[in-house]
């Protein structure tokens, strides 16, 4: 959802003939809520002669062009690109028509997700009113001398290279942002802003500010822009990245340690990158899973960005039907409003992963296997409809809850289209569950051999991994192509043995589904999770046709050369024996 904001502004010429201030605010169109809301105030420099035009064009272009930048850009990057382009254009105009030039100050605010981004040049100001405290967010770019206090050191259009001050912070319900030109803030003390915040709405507050400035004898244009935050929007990836950069990494924890009121009861997992702890809330006695970075990864910005992406993706998925088969983020009393470190807190569910069940030699019944495959395919289908690829489907990431729900764990390497570059370039996943296309392989073209480069993961990659998991459950833990050791490429020189040959209890229709799911040729596999689900639902009523075996030359293009070499060696050996030992 979008921000709920009360916006009000007022601007007057005051004692001057022309009002060279300009104020504007814009809310996102439907479908662009993730871009947030933008507001800006500018004070044209009267000595330049074209101050009003400079202020108006700068503010107008900023609030309009901001929504034309890609949603994936950081807010400060988007602001910098738009402001930089406007400054280049205005500076070029000023060079051609000097001495009649147009300069302006600029203070712009973007409220996006649950944070704000501020861009500032000149001596207009921005204040944040929170809990009856007033915080000045900007610094005036003026000469630090009593006789030259109105002499600007920076202004839009002044130089070809413009240095803009940027700052970011969190937003809370009840926050009031106040943007003022110097005709107001030079006469209205900051301490009086908190008193005026008690007025019923933002428009009344902005009008009261300029009225008070005029009453105190302001000789300049007077403008005020007030934004009151009434409701927050959904957390954005930018929010998570900002928190990841600011919060420290938790130290190594042991049983009994307390983190933000949560007591550590056990260490669950440690893969050298992330550590997962089981924690308990002392008041509610509820259990949670706390995931954080390994202390040795504390200073790795890429690992922080990857964990931040996982937190954002988990929150995004909670508002979709995919949440039915994902572990939810903890809400309510278990979450500290001011975390002491960077971590993700999930709900805890009793039960076991499928890998834990395989390790203790649990015998899966056919109804249980079909239920697992059906729930997993449904979960993947819902993720794929959200353009999310899991990339690490395996028994260790499929958790069978005590409530009967199968949940997909670990979105740490998932692709969403917004993932960090390090995540996208990572050859992620467990080797034994990675489809052949991601490894690359040799194919025969014409009379020669050529290497096919590795392909990026797709939704079909998740379905292949699910097929490998199904094969394991049917065969008591055996892998269709054998175990692939980490840092070793997968080998796909033969077709998998039919599960029914390893377990006679497997019905033919389910045997065909498993073989189709792990076929060497991607064209023979399931294309979508819905197709996988349909095959499971139809079962024996409409069984699939068994995939044909892959020809030897396609499985192993060098087999013909090896066979020819072997026959040649045998023939030559026989010839040598005949020449040396047989009678002439």
Secondary structure as a PSIPRED ss2 file (coil, helix, strand):
# PSIPRED VFORMAT (PSIPRED V4.0)

   1 X C   1.000  0.000  0.000
   2 X C   1.000  0.000  0.000
   3 X C   1.000  0.000  0.000
   4 X E   0.000  0.000  1.000
   5 X E   0.000  0.000  1.000
   6 X E   0.000  0.000  1.000
   7 X E   0.000  0.000  1.000
   8 X E   0.000  0.000  1.000
   9 X E   0.000  0.000  1.000
  10 X E   0.000  0.000  1.000
  11 X E   0.000  0.000  1.000
  12 X E   0.000  0.000  1.000
  13 X C   1.000  0.000  0.000
  14 X C   1.000  0.000  0.000
  15 X C   1.000  0.000  0.000
  16 X C   1.000  0.000  0.000
  17 X C   1.000  0.000  0.000
  18 X C   1.000  0.000  0.000
  19 X C   1.000  0.000  0.000
  20 X C   1.000  0.000  0.000
  21 X E   0.000  0.000  1.000
  22 X E   0.000  0.000  1.000
  23 X E   0.000  0.000  1.000
  24 X E   0.000  0.000  1.000
  25 X E   0.000  0.000  1.000
  26 X E   0.000  0.000  1.000
  27 X C   1.000  0.000  0.000
  28 X C   1.000  0.000  0.000
  29 X C   1.000  0.000  0.000
  30 X C   1.000  0.000  0.000
  31 X C   1.000  0.000  0.000
  32 X C   1.000  0.000  0.000
  33 X H   0.000  1.000  0.000
  34 X H   0.000  1.000  0.000
  35 X H   0.000  1.000  0.000
  36 X C   1.000  0.000  0.000
  37 X E   0.000  0.000  1.000
  38 X E   0.000  0.000  1.000
  39 X E   0.000  0.000  1.000
  40 X E   0.000  0.000  1.000
  41 X E   0.000  0.000  1.000
  42 X E   0.000  0.000  1.000
  43 X E   0.000  0.000  1.000
  44 X E   0.000  0.000  1.000
  45 X C   1.000  0.000  0.000
  46 X H   0.000  1.000  0.000
  47 X H   0.000  1.000  0.000
  48 X H   0.000  1.000  0.000
  49 X E   0.000  0.000  1.000
  50 X C   1.000  0.000  0.000
  51 X H   0.000  1.000  0.000
  52 X H   0.000  1.000  0.000
  53 X H   0.000  1.000  0.000
  54 X H   0.000  1.000  0.000
  55 X H   0.000  1.000  0.000
  56 X H   0.000  1.000  0.000
  57 X H   0.000  1.000  0.000
  58 X H   0.000  1.000  0.000
  59 X H   0.000  1.000  0.000
  60 X H   0.000  1.000  0.000
  61 X H   0.000  1.000  0.000
  62 X H   0.000  1.000  0.000
  63 X H   0.000  1.000  0.000
  64 X H   0.000  1.000  0.000
  65 X H   0.000  1.000  0.000
  66 X H   0.000  1.000  0.000
  67 X H   0.000  1.000  0.000
  68 X H   0.000  1.000  0.000
  69 X C   1.000  0.000  0.000
  70 X C   1.000  0.000  0.000
  71 X C   1.000  0.000  0.000
  72 X C   1.000  0.000  0.000
  73 X C   1.000  0.000  0.000
  74 X C   1.000  0.000  0.000
  75 X H   0.000  1.000  0.000
  76 X H   0.000  1.000  0.000
  77 X H   0.000  1.000  0.000
  78 X H   0.000  1.000  0.000
  79 X H   0.000  1.000  0.000
  80 X H   0.000  1.000  0.000
  81 X H   0.000  1.000  0.000
  82 X H   0.000  1.000  0.000
  83 X H   0.000  1.000  0.000
  84 X H   0.000  1.000  0.000
  85 X H   0.000  1.000  0.000
  86 X H   0.000  1.000  0.000
  87 X H   0.000  1.000  0.000
  88 X H   0.000  1.000  0.000
  89 X H   0.000  1.000  0.000
  90 X H   0.000  1.000  0.000
  91 X H   0.000  1.000  0.000
  92 X H   0.000  1.000  0.000
  93 X H   0.000  1.000  0.000
  94 X H   0.000  1.000  0.000
  95 X H   0.000  1.000  0.000
  96 X H   0.000  1.000  0.000
  97 X H   0.000  1.000  0.000
  98 X C   1.000  0.000  0.000
  99 X C   1.000  0.000  0.000
 100 X C   1.000  0.000  0.000
 101 X E   0.000  0.000  1.000
 102 X C   1.000  0.000  0.000
 103 X C   1.000  0.000  0.000
 104 X E   0.000  0.000  1.000
 105 X C   1.000  0.000  0.000
 106 X E   0.000  0.000  1.000
 107 X E   0.000  0.000  1.000
 108 X E   0.000  0.000  1.000
 109 X E   0.000  0.000  1.000
 110 X E   0.000  0.000  1.000
 111 X E   0.000  0.000  1.000
 112 X E   0.000  0.000  1.000
 113 X C   1.000  0.000  0.000
 114 X C   1.000  0.000  0.000
 115 X E   0.000  0.000  1.000
 116 X E   0.000  0.000  1.000
 117 X E   0.000  0.000  1.000
 118 X E   0.000  0.000  1.000
 119 X E   0.000  0.000  1.000
 120 X E   0.000  0.000  1.000
 121 X E   0.000  0.000  1.000
 122 X C   1.000  0.000  0.000
 123 X C   1.000  0.000  0.000
 124 X C   1.000  0.000  0.000
 125 X E   0.000  0.000  1.000
 126 X E   0.000  0.000  1.000
 127 X E   0.000  0.000  1.000
 128 X E   0.000  0.000  1.000
 129 X E   0.000  0.000  1.000
 130 X E   0.000  0.000  1.000
 131 X C   1.000  0.000  0.000
 132 X C   1.000  0.000  0.000
 133 X E   0.000  0.000  1.000
 134 X E   0.000  0.000  1.000
 135 X E   0.000  0.000  1.000
 136 X E   0.000  0.000  1.000
 137 X C   1.000  0.000  0.000
 138 X C   1.000  0.000  0.000
 139 X C   1.000  0.000  0.000
 140 X C   1.000  0.000  0.000
 141 X C   1.000  0.000  0.000
 142 X E   0.000  0.000  1.000
 143 X C   1.000  0.000  0.000
 144 X C   1.000  0.000  0.000
 145 X C   1.000  0.000  0.000
 146 X H   0.000  1.000  0.000
 147 X H   0.000  1.000  0.000
 148 X H   0.000  1.000  0.000
 149 X C   1.000  0.000  0.000
 150 X C   1.000  0.000  0.000
 151 X C   1.000  0.000  0.000
 152 X E   0.000  0.000  1.000
 153 X C   1.000  0.000  0.000
 154 X C   1.000  0.000  0.000
 155 X C   1.000  0.000  0.000
 156 X E   0.000  0.000  1.000
 157 X C   1.000  0.000  0.000
 158 X C   1.000  0.000  0.000
 159 X C   1.000  0.000  0.000
 160 X C   1.000  0.000  0.000
 161 X C   1.000  0.000  0.000
 162 X C   1.000  0.000  0.000
 163 X C   1.000  0.000  0.000
 164 X C   1.000  0.000  0.000
 165 X E   0.000  0.000  1.000
 166 X E   0.000  0.000  1.000
 167 X E   0.000  0.000  1.000
 168 X E   0.000  0.000  1.000
 169 X E   0.000  0.000  1.000
 170 X E   0.000  0.000  1.000
 171 X C   1.000  0.000  0.000
 172 X C   1.000  0.000  0.000
 173 X C   1.000  0.000  0.000
 174 X C   1.000  0.000  0.000
 175 X C   1.000  0.000  0.000
 176 X E   0.000  0.000  1.000
 177 X E   0.000  0.000  1.000
 178 X E   0.000  0.000  1.000
 179 X E   0.000  0.000  1.000
 180 X E   0.000  0.000  1.000
 181 X C   1.000  0.000  0.000
 182 X H   0.000  1.000  0.000
 183 X H   0.000  1.000  0.000
 184 X H   0.000  1.000  0.000
 185 X H   0.000  1.000  0.000
 186 X C   1.000  0.000  0.000
 187 X C   1.000  0.000  0.000
 188 X C   1.000  0.000  0.000
 189 X C   1.000  0.000  0.000
 190 X C   1.000  0.000  0.000
 191 X H   0.000  1.000  0.000
 192 X H   0.000  1.000  0.000
 193 X H   0.000  1.000  0.000
 194 X H   0.000  1.000  0.000
 195 X H   0.000  1.000  0.000
 196 X H   0.000  1.000  0.000
 197 X C   1.000  0.000  0.000
 198 X C   1.000  0.000  0.000
 199 X C   1.000  0.000  0.000
 200 X C   1.000  0.000  0.000
 201 X C   1.000  0.000  0.000
 202 X H   0.000  1.000  0.000
 203 X H   0.000  1.000  0.000
 204 X H   0.000  1.000  0.000
 205 X H   0.000  1.000  0.000
 206 X H   0.000  1.000  0.000
 207 X H   0.000  1.000  0.000
 208 X H   0.000  1.000  0.000
 209 X H   0.000  1.000  0.000
 210 X H   0.000  1.000  0.000
 211 X H   0.000  1.000  0.000
 212 X H   0.000  1.000  0.000
 213 X H   0.000  1.000  0.000
 214 X H   0.000  1.000  0.000
 215 X H   0.000  1.000  0.000
 216 X C   1.000  0.000  0.000
 217 X C   1.000  0.000  0.000
 218 X C   1.000  0.000  0.000
 219 X C   1.000  0.000  0.000
 220 X C   1.000  0.000  0.000
 221 X C   1.000  0.000  0.000
 222 X E   0.000  0.000  1.000
 223 X E   0.000  0.000  1.000
 224 X E   0.000  0.000  1.000
 225 X E   0.000  0.000  1.000
 226 X E   0.000  0.000  1.000
 227 X E   0.000  0.000  1.000
 228 X E   0.000  0.000  1.000
 229 X E   0.000  0.000  1.000
 230 X E   0.000  0.000  1.000
 231 X E   0.000  0.000  1.000
 232 X C   1.000  0.000  0.000
 233 X C   1.000  0.000  0.000
 234 X C   1.000  0.000  0.000
 235 X C   1.000  0.000  0.000
 236 X C   1.000  0.000  0.000
 237 X H   0.000  1.000  0.000
 238 X H   0.000  1.000  0.000
 239 X H   0.000  1.000  0.000
 240 X H   0.000  1.000  0.000
 241 X H   0.000  1.000  0.000
 242 X H   0.000  1.000  0.000
 243 X H   0.000  1.000  0.000
 244 X H   0.000  1.000  0.000
 245 X H   0.000  1.000  0.000
 246 X H   0.000  1.000  0.000
 247 X C   1.000  0.000  0.000
 248 X C   1.000  0.000  0.000
 249 X C   1.000  0.000  0.000
 250 X C   1.000  0.000  0.000
 251 X C   1.000  0.000  0.000
 252 X C   1.000  0.000  0.000
 253 X C   1.000  0.000  0.000
 254 X C   1.000  0.000  0.000
 255 X C   1.000  0.000  0.000
 256 X C   1.000  0.000  0.000
 257 X C   1.000  0.000  0.000
 258 X E   0.000  0.000  1.000
 259 X E   0.000  0.000  1.000
 260 X C   1.000  0.000  0.000
 261 X C   1.000  0.000  0.000
 262 X E   0.000  0.000  1.000
 263 X E   0.000  0.000  1.000
 264 X E   0.000  0.000  1.000
 265 X E   0.000  0.000  1.000
 266 X E   0.000  0.000  1.000
 267 X E   0.000  0.000  1.000
 268 X E   0.000  0.000  1.000
 269 X E   0.000  0.000  1.000
 270 X E   0.000  0.000  1.000
 271 X C   1.000  0.000  0.000
 272 X C   1.000  0.000  0.000
 273 X C   1.000  0.000  0.000
 274 X E   0.000  0.000  1.000
 275 X E   0.000  0.000  1.000
 276 X E   0.000  0.000  1.000
 277 X E   0.000  0.000  1.000
 278 X E   0.000  0.000  1.000
 279 X E   0.000  0.000  1.000
 280 X E   0.000  0.000  1.000
 281 X E   0.000  0.000  1.000
 282 X C   1.000  0.000  0.000
 283 X C   1.000  0.000  0.000
 284 X C   1.000  0.000  0.000
 285 X C   1.000  0.000  0.000
 286 X C   1.000  0.000  0.000
 287 X E   0.000  0.000  1.000
 288 X E   0.000  0.000  1.000
 289 X E   0.000  0.000  1.000
 290 X E   0.000  0.000  1.000
 291 X E   0.000  0.000  1.000
 292 X E   0.000  0.000  1.000
 293 X E   0.000  0.000  1.000
 294 X C   1.000  0.000  0.000
 295 X H   0.000  1.000  0.000
 296 X H   0.000  1.000  0.000
 297 X H   0.000  1.000  0.000
 298 X C   1.000  0.000  0.000
 299 X C   1.000  0.000  0.000
 300 X C   1.000  0.000  0.000
 301 X H   0.000  1.000  0.000
 302 X H   0.000  1.000  0.000
 303 X H   0.000  1.000  0.000
 304 X H   0.000  1.000  0.000
 305 X H   0.000  1.000  0.000
 306 X H   0.000  1.000  0.000
 307 X H   0.000  1.000  0.000
 308 X H   0.000  1.000  0.000
 309 X H   0.000  1.000  0.000
 310 X H   0.000  1.000  0.000
 311 X H   0.000  1.000  0.000
 312 X H   0.000  1.000  0.000
 313 X H   0.000  1.000  0.000
 314 X H   0.000  1.000  0.000
 315 X H   0.000  1.000  0.000
 316 X H   0.000  1.000  0.000
 317 X H   0.000  1.000  0.000
 318 X C   1.000  0.000  0.000
 319 X C   1.000  0.000  0.000
 320 X C   1.000  0.000  0.000
 321 X H   0.000  1.000  0.000
 322 X H   0.000  1.000  0.000
 323 X H   0.000  1.000  0.000
 324 X H   0.000  1.000  0.000
 325 X H   0.000  1.000  0.000
 326 X E   0.000  0.000  1.000
 327 X C   1.000  0.000  0.000
 328 X C   1.000  0.000  0.000
 329 X E   0.000  0.000  1.000
 330 X C   1.000  0.000  0.000
 331 X C   1.000  0.000  0.000
 332 X H   0.000  1.000  0.000
 333 X H   0.000  1.000  0.000
 334 X H   0.000  1.000  0.000
 335 X C   1.000  0.000  0.000
 336 X C   1.000  0.000  0.000
 337 X C   1.000  0.000  0.000
 338 X C   1.000  0.000  0.000
 339 X C   1.000  0.000  0.000
 340 X C   1.000  0.000  0.000
 341 X C   1.000  0.000  0.000
 342 X C   1.000  0.000  0.000
 343 X E   0.000  0.000  1.000
 344 X E   0.000  0.000  1.000
 345 X E   0.000  0.000  1.000
 346 X E   0.000  0.000  1.000
 347 X E   0.000  0.000  1.000
 348 X C   1.000  0.000  0.000
 349 X C   1.000  0.000  0.000
 350 X C   1.000  0.000  0.000
 351 X E   0.000  0.000  1.000
 352 X E   0.000  0.000  1.000
 353 X E   0.000  0.000  1.000
 354 X H   0.000  1.000  0.000
 355 X H   0.000  1.000  0.000
 356 X H   0.000  1.000  0.000
 357 X H   0.000  1.000  0.000
 358 X H   0.000  1.000  0.000
 359 X H   0.000  1.000  0.000
 360 X C   1.000  0.000  0.000
 361 X C   1.000  0.000  0.000
 362 X C   1.000  0.000  0.000
 363 X C   1.000  0.000  0.000
 364 X C   1.000  0.000  0.000
 365 X C   1.000  0.000  0.000
 366 X H   0.000  1.000  0.000
 367 X H   0.000  1.000  0.000
 368 X H   0.000  1.000  0.000
 369 X H   0.000  1.000  0.000
 370 X H   0.000  1.000  0.000
 371 X H   0.000  1.000  0.000
 372 X H   0.000  1.000  0.000
 373 X H   0.000  1.000  0.000
 374 X H   0.000  1.000  0.000
 375 X H   0.000  1.000  0.000
 376 X H   0.000  1.000  0.000
 377 X H   0.000  1.000  0.000
 378 X H   0.000  1.000  0.000
 379 X H   0.000  1.000  0.000
 380 X H   0.000  1.000  0.000
 381 X H   0.000  1.000  0.000
 382 X H   0.000  1.000  0.000
 383 X H   0.000  1.000  0.000
 384 X H   0.000  1.000  0.000
 385 X H   0.000  1.000  0.000
 386 X C   1.000  0.000  0.000
 387 X C   1.000  0.000  0.000
 388 X C   1.000  0.000  0.000
 389 X E   0.000  0.000  1.000
 390 X C   1.000  0.000  0.000
 391 X C   1.000  0.000  0.000
 392 X C   1.000  0.000  0.000
 393 X C   1.000  0.000  0.000
 394 X C   1.000  0.000  0.000
 395 X H   0.000  1.000  0.000
 396 X H   0.000  1.000  0.000
 397 X H   0.000  1.000  0.000
 398 X E   0.000  0.000  1.000
 399 X E   0.000  0.000  1.000
 400 X E   0.000  0.000  1.000
 401 X E   0.000  0.000  1.000
 402 X C   1.000  0.000  0.000
 403 X C   1.000  0.000  0.000
 404 X C   1.000  0.000  0.000
 405 X C   1.000  0.000  0.000
 406 X E   0.000  0.000  1.000
 407 X E   0.000  0.000  1.000
 408 X E   0.000  0.000  1.000
 409 X C   1.000  0.000  0.000
 410 X C   1.000  0.000  0.000
 411 X C   1.000  0.000  0.000
 412 X C   1.000  0.000  0.000
 413 X C   1.000  0.000  0.000
 414 X C   1.000  0.000  0.000
 415 X E   0.000  0.000  1.000
 416 X C   1.000  0.000  0.000
 417 X C   1.000  0.000  0.000
 418 X C   1.000  0.000  0.000
 419 X C   1.000  0.000  0.000
 420 X C   1.000  0.000  0.000
 421 X H   0.000  1.000  0.000
 422 X H   0.000  1.000  0.000
 423 X H   0.000  1.000  0.000
 424 X H   0.000  1.000  0.000
 425 X H   0.000  1.000  0.000
 426 X C   1.000  0.000  0.000
 427 X C   1.000  0.000  0.000
 428 X C   1.000  0.000  0.000
 429 X C   1.000  0.000  0.000
 430 X C   1.000  0.000  0.000
 431 X H   0.000  1.000  0.000
 432 X H   0.000  1.000  0.000
 433 X H   0.000  1.000  0.000
 434 X C   1.000  0.000  0.000
 435 X C   1.000  0.000  0.000
 436 X H   0.000  1.000  0.000
 437 X H   0.000  1.000  0.000
 438 X H   0.000  1.000  0.000
 439 X C   1.000  0.000  0.000
 440 X C   1.000  0.000  0.000
 441 X E   0.000  0.000  1.000
 442 X E   0.000  0.000  1.000
 443 X E   0.000  0.000  1.000
 444 X E   0.000  0.000  1.000
 445 X E   0.000  0.000  1.000
 446 X C   1.000  0.000  0.000
 447 X C   1.000  0.000  0.000
 448 X E   0.000  0.000  1.000
 449 X E   0.000  0.000  1.000
 450 X E   0.000  0.000  1.000
 451 X E   0.000  0.000  1.000
 452 X E   0.000  0.000  1.000
 453 X C   1.000  0.000  0.000
 454 X C   1.000  0.000  0.000
 455 X C   1.000  0.000  0.000
 456 X C   1.000  0.000  0.000
 457 X C   1.000  0.000  0.000
 458 X C   1.000  0.000  0.000
 459 X H   0.000  1.000  0.000
 460 X H   0.000  1.000  0.000
 461 X H   0.000  1.000  0.000
 462 X H   0.000  1.000  0.000
 463 X H   0.000  1.000  0.000
 464 X H   0.000  1.000  0.000
 465 X H   0.000  1.000  0.000
 466 X H   0.000  1.000  0.000
 467 X H   0.000  1.000  0.000
 468 X H   0.000  1.000  0.000
 469 X H   0.000  1.000  0.000
 470 X H   0.000  1.000  0.000
 471 X H   0.000  1.000  0.000
 472 X H   0.000  1.000  0.000
 473 X H   0.000  1.000  0.000
 474 X H   0.000  1.000  0.000
 475 X H   0.000  1.000  0.000
 476 X C   1.000  0.000  0.000
 477 X C   1.000  0.000  0.000
 478 X C   1.000  0.000  0.000
 479 X C   1.000  0.000  0.000
 480 X C   1.000  0.000  0.000
 481 X C   1.000  0.000  0.000
 482 X C   1.000  0.000  0.000
 483 X C   1.000  0.000  0.000
 484 X C   1.000  0.000  0.000
 485 X C   1.000  0.000  0.000
 486 X C   1.000  0.000  0.000
 487 X C   1.000  0.000  0.000
 488 X C   1.000  0.000  0.000
 489 X C   1.000  0.000  0.000
 490 X C   1.000  0.000  0.000
 491 X C   1.000  0.000  0.000
 492 X C   1.000  0.000  0.000
 493 X C   1.000  0.000  0.000
 494 X C   1.000  0.000  0.000
 495 X C   1.000  0.000  0.000
 496 X C   1.000  0.000  0.000
 497 X C   1.000  0.000  0.000
 498 X C   1.000  0.000  0.000
 499 X H   0.000  1.000  0.000
 500 X H   0.000  1.000  0.000
 501 X H   0.000  1.000  0.000
 502 X H   0.000  1.000  0.000
 503 X C   1.000  0.000  0.000
 504 X C   1.000  0.000  0.000
 505 X C   1.000  0.000  0.000
 506 X C   1.000  0.000  0.000
 507 X C   1.000  0.000  0.000
 508 X H   0.000  1.000  0.000
 509 X H   0.000  1.000  0.000
 510 X H   0.000  1.000  0.000
 511 X H   0.000  1.000  0.000
 512 X H   0.000  1.000  0.000
 513 X H   0.000  1.000  0.000
 514 X H   0.000  1.000  0.000
 515 X H   0.000  1.000  0.000
 516 X H   0.000  1.000  0.000
 517 X H   0.000  1.000  0.000
 518 X C   1.000  0.000  0.000
 519 X C   1.000  0.000  0.000
 520 X C   1.000  0.000  0.000
 521 X C   1.000  0.000  0.000
 522 X H   0.000  1.000  0.000
 523 X H   0.000  1.000  0.000
 524 X H   0.000  1.000  0.000
 525 X C   1.000  0.000  0.000
 526 X C   1.000  0.000  0.000
 527 X C   1.000  0.000  0.000
 528 X C   1.000  0.000  0.000
 529 X H   0.000  1.000  0.000
 530 X H   0.000  1.000  0.000
 531 X H   0.000  1.000  0.000
 532 X H   0.000  1.000  0.000
 533 X H   0.000  1.000  0.000
 534 X H   0.000  1.000  0.000
 535 X H   0.000  1.000  0.000
 536 X H   0.000  1.000  0.000
 537 X H   0.000  1.000  0.000
 538 X H   0.000  1.000  0.000
 539 X C   1.000  0.000  0.000
 540 X C   1.000  0.000  0.000
 541 X C   1.000  0.000  0.000
 542 X C   1.000  0.000  0.000
 543 X C   1.000  0.000  0.000
 544 X C   1.000  0.000  0.000
 545 X C   1.000  0.000  0.000
 546 X C   1.000  0.000  0.000
 547 X C   1.000  0.000  0.000
 548 X C   1.000  0.000  0.000
 549 X C   1.000  0.000  0.000
 550 X C   1.000  0.000  0.000
 551 X C   1.000  0.000  0.000
 552 X H   0.000  1.000  0.000
 553 X H   0.000  1.000  0.000
 554 X H   0.000  1.000  0.000
 555 X H   0.000  1.000  0.000
 556 X C   1.000  0.000  0.000
 557 X C   1.000  0.000  0.000
 558 X C   1.000  0.000  0.000
 559 X H   0.000  1.000  0.000
 560 X H   0.000  1.000  0.000
 561 X H   0.000  1.000  0.000
 562 X H   0.000  1.000  0.000
 563 X H   0.000  1.000  0.000
 564 X H   0.000  1.000  0.000
 565 X H   0.000  1.000  0.000
 566 X H   0.000  1.000  0.000
 567 X H   0.000  1.000  0.000
 568 X H   0.000  1.000  0.000
 569 X H   0.000  1.000  0.000
 570 X H   0.000  1.000  0.000
 571 X H   0.000  1.000  0.000
 572 X H   0.000  1.000  0.000
 573 X H   0.000  1.000  0.000
 574 X H   0.000  1.000  0.000
 575 X H   0.000  1.000  0.000
 576 X H   0.000  1.000  0.000
 577 X H   0.000  1.000  0.000
 578 X H   0.000  1.000  0.000
 579 X H   0.000  1.000  0.000
 580 X H   0.000  1.000  0.000
 581 X H   0.000  1.000  0.000
 582 X C   1.000  0.000  0.000
 583 X C   1.000  0.000  0.000
 584 X C   1.000  0.000  0.000
